[in-house]
């Protein structure tokens, strides 16, 4: 199972909280969600939701798109 790490600051200012909620409700067997401290990506953090899987940053303009990208990344086994 892959770990998707979400920045606590990004959660406060974007739709990342919605992404986390949907992943925990519908995809808990595919993705393990962790909330971590700052990723030092301040310019991105304020603009759009994102997460990191391994060393790859996955970002999108909205929650639905980010969930789809996360699931694609997990299924492709990086």
Secondary structure, 3 states (H helix, E strand, C coil): CEEEEEEHHHHHHCCHHHHHHHHHHHCCCCEEEEEECCCCCHHHHCCCCEEEECCEEEECCCHHHHHHHHHHHHHCCC
